[in-house]
Amino acid sequence: MKGKNRPNAGSGGEKPDCSRHGKQIHGATKEQSGKDRKKKERKNMKKIAALILAVMMMMAVCSAAWAEDNSATIETQNGYVSGISGDTLTPLSRVVTFTDTFTVSDGDEARNLPGAIFEYKIEQGTPVDASASSPKVNAGVITVKDGNTYPKIDHAAHSQTAAGTTTDSVTVEVDFTKVDFTEAGIYRYDVTLTEVVSNVKDDIVIDTGNDKKGTYNLDVYVAKTETGYEPYAYVLAKKTATTTYTNTTDPQEVAYSNKVGEIVHEYTTYNLEVSKKIVGSVAANEFAFTITLKDVPTDVIFAQDGNDVTGTGSSENANVLTATLGNGKSTVIKGLPSTVKYAIQEAVNQLEGYTVEVEDSNPNHGTYGWIVNGAVTETSTEADAFGNPSDTTIGKADTTVAFTNTLKNISPTGVVLRVAPYALILAAGAVLFLISRRRKAAETEE
């Protein structure tokens, strides 16, 4: 029976072998425990990696903030920054800044500064051997770390300014934090302006204080400190500058022939004036003009007769200006880039008998004449406008366009015919009177 076949532990029957099952259970438990532990380790590694990343980001932010707050700034008045005070030498930050200024040229009548980015690069300068009168200058050290090349230099990014603001200064940062200086000395770097990005690039003169060359020397003075070799002075100078000793005492002082406190770029604009002259006592008192300006950038603000106008940015969406001018009057548009194109039309009817003459000071102007359906014509008498409908580029000079309208006095034909017979009768009577007087005088003498 089933009951008799079951082992009885209490009656001395065969005991079940649990060791094998126990080993299997223990092995399974150990294997599961290992998997759980690895899973936990992976989670911990992810947490650690995330924590490390967060710390690194925090350190980067803090480092950037520290660099910004503690950077050494080259003085605009002196062209250098130094940590020397008497006999004391204080290391400076490994981040140095200089000023980049964008402004209008002297006497220019621009209404604002368009946006502009001045792109710089920094590379090794040319070494100079020591002499009795000048120090040794080493070529700058270039270091590559983490895929980046040091020193690094920022670009100077100038945003569009509001109307009436014609000077803008920004700070350019040069980062030497990862440069491996291994000995004391003077290290020379070339700072070069490589590109200008702007809608008015053609009207910007770069680097006006450096003969428009666009390249400077940035000298880094390095000394040995308790923590390594660190900068204690920075000098910005023209690339043509020379360095000489000014004394023989300790410490020796070095003089630069052409230190530069800031890098300056100038923006130049041009004016367009349309003037009016009217000849003839029966001519109209004033005439209406339409002036079309194309390709005025959207970040350019110009002015017509003192009123600010913002550029529309394209030929398809041109700036269309109007003016009504009397004799001796004019409308003046100031602050235009040289690449702007203009077209001028005056509302005057050819059938009314006007003669129109135009003098345009721009040597590249198009043909002026009577206009029919947007084109100049020589023969039609249906014209109701006179001007130059084609696009003329202003160029790098102020332009004056002078319109002269002439209308001769008109004598009605009927009046002339009615007066002429009477005039002839009077003339004949006068002649007969003179003849009669002479005869009488001759008779009296006889």
C-alpha positions in Angstrom: 0.0 0.0 0.0 1.1 3.5 -0.4 1.4 4.1 3.3 3.7 1.1 3.8 6.1 2.2 1.1 6.7 5.6 2.7 10.0 5.8 4.7 9.6 6.3 8.4 12.3 8.4 10.0 11.3 7.5 13.5 11.4 3.7 12.9 15.0 3.6 11.6 14.1 3.9 7.9 16.4 5.5 5.4 16.9 9.3 6.0 16.4 11.7 3.1 19.6 13.2 1.7 19.2 16.9 2.1 22.8 17.8 1.6 22.6 17.9 -2.2 19.5 20.0 -2.1 21.1 22.2 0.5 24.1 22.7 -1.7 21.8 23.5 -4.6 19.8 26.0 -2.6 22.9 27.5 -1.1 24.5 27.8 -4.6 21.4 29.3 -6.0 21.2 31.8 -3.1 24.9 32.6 -3.6 24.5 33.1 -7.3 21.4 35.3 -6.8 23.3 37.2 -4.1 26.2 37.8 -6.5 23.8 39.1 -9.2 22.2 41.4 -6.7 25.5 42.7 -5.5 26.7 43.3 -9.0 23.4 45.1 -9.8 23.9 47.2 -6.7 27.5 47.9 -7.6 26.4 49.1 -11.1 23.8 51.4 -9.5 26.4 52.7 -7.1 28.9 53.2 -10.0 26.2 55.2 -11.9 25.6 57.3 -8.8 29.3 57.9 -8.3 29.7 58.8 -12.0 26.8 61.1 -11.8 28.2 62.6 -8.6 31.7 63.0 -10.2 30.1 64.7 -13.2 28.1 67.0 -11.0 31.3 67.9 -9.1 33.3 68.5 -12.2 30.5 70.7 -13.6 30.4 72.6 -10.4 34.2 72.9 -10.4 34.1 74.2 -14.0 31.4 76.7 -13.1 33.3 77.8 -10.0 36.5 77.9 -12.0 35.0 80.1 -14.7 33.4 82.3 -12.1 36.7 82.6 -10.3 38.5 83.4 -13.5 36.0 86.0 -14.3 36.2 87.6 -10.9 39.9 87.2 -10.5 41.3 87.8 -13.9 44.2 90.2 -14.4 43.1 93.2 -16.5 45.4 95.1 -18.8 45.0 98.8 -17.9 43.7 100.8 -20.8 45.9 103.8 -19.9 49.1 101.9 -19.5 48.9 98.7 -21.6 50.0 96.3 -18.9 49.1 94.8 -15.5 51.8 93.9 -13.0 52.1 92.1 -9.6 55.3 93.9 -8.7 55.2 96.4 -5.8 58.6 97.5 -4.7 60.5 94.4 -3.9 57.4 92.2 -3.6 56.3 90.0 -6.5 52.7 88.7 -6.4 51.6 86.1 -8.9 48.7 87.2 -11.1 45.7 85.2 -12.4 46.4 82.9 -15.3 43.4 84.6 -17.0 44.2 88.0 -18.4 41.8 90.4 -20.2 42.1 93.4 -22.4 39.5 95.8 -23.8 38.2 95.7 -27.4 36.3 98.9 -28.4 34.0 99.4 -31.4 33.2 103.1 -32.2 32.3 105.5 -35.0 35.1 107.4 -36.6 35.7 111.1 -35.7 33.0 113.4 -37.0 30.9 110.5 -38.3 27.1 110.9 -38.0 26.1 107.3 -37.6 23.1 106.8 -35.3 24.1 103.5 -33.8 26.6 100.6 -34.0 25.5 97.5 -35.8 26.4 94.1 -34.4 30.0 93.0 -35.0 32.2 90.1 -33.9 36.0 90.5 -34.1 37.6 87.0 -34.1 41.1 86.6 -32.6 43.7 83.9 -32.5 46.8 83.5 -30.3 50.0 81.7 -31.2 53.7 81.7 -30.5 55.5 84.9 -31.0 59.0 85.4 -32.3 61.8 85.0 -29.7 64.4 87.8 -29.2 67.9 87.2 -27.9 69.1 89.1 -24.9 71.5 92.0 -25.3 73.2 94.5 -23.1 70.2 96.8 -23.4 67.2 94.4 -23.7 66.1 91.2 -22.0 65.7 87.8 -23.6 62.2 87.1 -24.9 61.1 83.5 -25.3 58.5 82.2 -27.8 55.3 81.6 -26.0 54.6 78.1 -24.6 51.7 76.2 -26.3 50.2 73.4 -24.4 47.6 70.8 -25.5 45.4 69.2 -22.8 42.1 67.4 -23.0 42.0 68.0 -26.7 42.2 71.8 -26.2 45.1 74.1 -27.1 46.2 76.6 -24.5 46.4 79.5 -24.2 42.8 80.2 -25.5 41.4 83.5 -26.5 37.8 84.8 -26.8 36.3 86.7 -29.6 35.1 90.2 -29.1 31.3 90.2 -29.7 29.6 93.6 -29.9 25.8 93.7 -29.9 23.8 96.2 -31.9 23.5 99.4 -29.9 20.4 101.6 -29.5 20.0 104.9 -31.4 22.4 107.5 -30.1 24.9 105.0 -28.7 28.0 105.0 -30.9 30.7 103.4 -28.7 30.8 99.9 -27.2 33.6 98.2 -25.3 33.8 94.5 -24.4 36.4 92.4 -22.5 38.5 89.8 -24.4 39.7 87.0 -22.2 43.0 85.1 -22.7 43.2 81.8 -20.7 46.7 80.5 -19.7 45.4 78.1 -17.0 46.7 74.9 -18.6 49.9 76.3 -20.0 53.0 74.5 -18.7 55.6 77.1 -17.9 58.8 75.3 -16.9 61.1 78.2 -16.2 61.1 81.9 -15.4 61.3 84.4 -18.1 59.4 86.5 -20.6 57.1 84.6 -23.0 55.8 86.3 -26.2 52.6 85.5 -28.0 51.1 87.0 -31.1 47.4 88.1 -30.8 46.0 88.4 -34.3 42.6 89.7 -35.5 41.6 87.1 -38.1 38.0 87.9 -39.1 35.3 90.5 -38.8 31.7 89.2 -38.9 29.2 92.1 -39.5 26.6 93.3 -41.9 28.7 96.5 -42.3 32.1 94.8 -42.6 33.1 96.9 -45.6 32.8 100.1 -43.5 34.8 98.9 -40.5 38.5 99.9 -40.1 40.1 97.4 -37.8 42.8 98.1 -35.3 43.1 101.8 -35.9 45.8 102.3 -33.2 48.1 99.7 -34.8 48.2 101.0 -38.4 45.4 98.6 -39.3 47.8 95.6 -39.0 45.6 93.6 -36.6 48.5 91.9 -34.8 49.8 92.5 -31.3 52.4 91.1 -28.9 51.2 89.8 -25.6 54.2 89.3 -23.3 53.8 87.1 -20.2 56.3 87.6 -17.4 56.8 84.3 -15.4 58.5 83.8 -12.1 59.2 80.7 -9.9 56.9 80.5 -6.9 56.3 78.0 -4.1 53.6 76.3 -6.3 55.5 76.4 -9.6 56.0 78.9 -12.3 53.4 81.6 -12.4 52.7 84.9 -14.3 53.4 88.1 -12.5 52.9 90.6 -15.4 51.2 90.9 -18.8 52.0 93.5 -21.5 50.0 94.2 -24.7 52.0 96.1 -27.4 52.1 96.6 -31.1 54.0 93.9 -32.9 56.6 96.4 -34.0 57.3 97.3 -30.4 60.8 97.1 -28.9 61.8 96.2 -25.3 64.7 98.0 -23.6 66.1 98.2 -20.1 65.6 101.6 -18.5 68.0 101.0 -15.6 70.7 98.7 -14.3 69.4 98.3 -10.8 67.6 95.3 -9.3 64.9 94.8 -10.4 65.6 96.0 -13.9 62.7 97.8 -15.5 61.8 97.1 -19.1 60.3 99.8 -21.4 58.1 99.1 -24.4 58.1 101.5 -27.3 54.4 100.9 -28.3 52.3 99.6 -25.4 48.5 99.4 -26.2 45.8 99.7 -23.6 42.9 98.6 -25.8 42.2 97.5 -29.4 40.0 100.0 -31.3 37.9 99.5 -34.5 36.1 102.3 -36.2 32.8 102.3 -38.2 32.2 104.9 -40.9 28.9 105.8 -42.5 27.9 108.2 -45.3 25.2 110.7 -46.0 22.7 111.2 -48.9 21.3 114.7 -49.5 18.6 115.6 -52.1 18.3 119.3 -52.7 15.8 121.4 -54.7 16.0 124.6 -56.8 13.0 126.1 -58.6 13.4 128.7 -61.5 10.5 130.7 -62.9 7.9 133.0 -61.3 5.0 130.9 -62.4 6.5 127.6 -61.3 5.0 125.5 -58.5 6.2 126.3 -54.9 7.3 122.7 -54.0 7.6 119.2 -55.4 7.3 115.7 -53.8 10.2 113.2 -53.8 10.4 109.5 -53.2 13.7 108.1 -52.1 14.1 104.3 -52.2 16.9 102.7 -50.1 17.8 99.1 -50.6 19.9 96.7 -48.6 20.0 98.7 -45.4 20.8 96.0 -42.7 18.2 95.5 -40.0 20.7 96.4 -37.3 21.5 99.8 -38.8 19.7 102.9 -37.6 19.9 105.9 -39.9 18.2 109.3 -39.8 16.2 111.4 -42.3 16.2 115.1 -41.2 16.8 114.0 -37.6 14.2 111.3 -37.5 15.5 107.8 -36.8 14.7 105.0 -39.3 15.6 101.3 -38.9 16.9 99.3 -42.0 14.6 96.8 -43.5 17.4 94.5 -44.6 16.7 93.5 -48.2 16.1 94.8 -51.7 12.7 93.2 -51.8 11.6 95.0 -48.6 13.2 98.4 -49.2 13.1 101.6 -47.0 10.9 104.0 -48.9 11.3 107.7 -47.8 9.4 110.8 -48.9 10.1 114.5 -48.8 8.3 117.6 -50.1 10.9 120.3 -51.1 10.6 123.9 -52.0 13.1 126.2 -53.6 16.4 126.1 -51.7 15.3 123.2 -49.4 16.8 119.7 -49.0 16.3 116.5 -47.2 19.4 114.8 -45.6 19.8 111.1 -44.8 22.6 110.4 -42.4 24.4 107.2 -41.2 24.1 104.9 -44.3 26.6 102.1 -45.0 28.5 102.3 -48.2 26.7 99.2 -49.7 23.3 100.8 -49.6 21.6 101.4 -53.0 19.4 104.4 -53.7 16.9 105.5 -56.3 15.2 109.0 -56.5 12.1 110.1 -58.3 10.5 113.6 -58.3 6.8 114.0 -59.0 6.6 116.4 -61.9 4.4 116.4 -65.1 6.3 116.6 -68.3 3.2 118.2 -70.1 3.4 121.2 -67.8 6.5 122.3 -69.6 9.1 121.9 -66.9 12.8 121.4 -67.7 14.5 119.3 -65.1 18.2 119.1 -64.5 20.0 116.8 -62.1 23.5 116.9 -60.7 24.5 113.7 -58.8 27.9 113.9 -57.1 28.2 110.1 -57.1 30.3 109.2 -60.2 28.7 105.8 -60.5 25.1 107.1 -60.6 22.7 105.9 -63.3 20.8 107.8 -65.9 18.3 110.5 -64.9 15.4 111.4 -67.1 11.6 111.3 -67.5 10.1 108.1 -66.1 7.2 106.1 -67.6 6.3 102.7 -66.1 9.4 102.7 -63.9 11.9 103.3 -66.7 13.6 106.4 -68.1 12.4 107.5 -71.6 13.5 110.2 -73.9 10.4 110.6 -76.2 7.3 110.1 -74.2 5.2 113.1 -73.1 3.2 111.0 -70.6 5.8 111.1 -67.9 4.7 112.2 -64.4 8.0 111.7 -62.7 11.7 112.6 -63.2 14.6 110.8 -61.7 16.8 107.7 -61.6 14.8 104.6 -61.0 17.9 102.3 -61.1 19.8 101.3 -58.0 23.0 103.3 -57.4 25.4 102.2 -54.7 26.3 105.1 -52.4 30.0 104.1 -52.0 32.5 105.5 -49.6 31.6 109.2 -50.0 28.8 111.5 -49.1 26.4 112.0 -52.0 24.5 115.1 -53.0 21.8 115.0 -55.7 20.6 118.5 -56.8 17.3 118.8 -58.8 16.6 122.1 -60.7 13.1 122.6 -62.1 12.7 125.5 -64.6 9.5 126.8 -66.1 9.7 129.8 -68.4 7.1 132.7 -68.2 4.2 132.2 -70.6 2.8 135.1 -72.7 -0.8 134.6 -74.1 -0.7 134.7 -77.9 -4.0 136.7 -78.2 -2.7 139.6 -76.0 0.4 139.9 -78.3 -1.8 140.1 -81.4 -4.1 142.7 -80.0 -1.3 144.9 -78.8 0.9 144.7 -81.9 -1.3 146.8 -84.3 -1.6 149.6 -81.8 2.1 149.6 -81.3 2.7 149.9 -85.0 0.2 152.9 -85.3 1.9 154.7 -82.4 5.3 154.1 -84.0 4.1 155.5 -87.4 2.6 158.5 -85.7 5.8 159.3 -84.0 7.7 159.1 -87.2 5.3 161.5 -89.0 5.5 163.9 -86.1 9.3 164.1 -86.3 9.1 164.6 -90.1 6.6 167.4 -89.7 8.7 169.2 -87.2 11.8 169.1 -89.4 9.8 170.6 -92.3 8.5 173.5 -90.2 12.0 174.2 -88.9 13.4 174.3 -92.4 10.6 176.7 -93.7 11.3 179.1 -90.8 15.0 179.3 -91.6 14.2 180.2 -95.2 
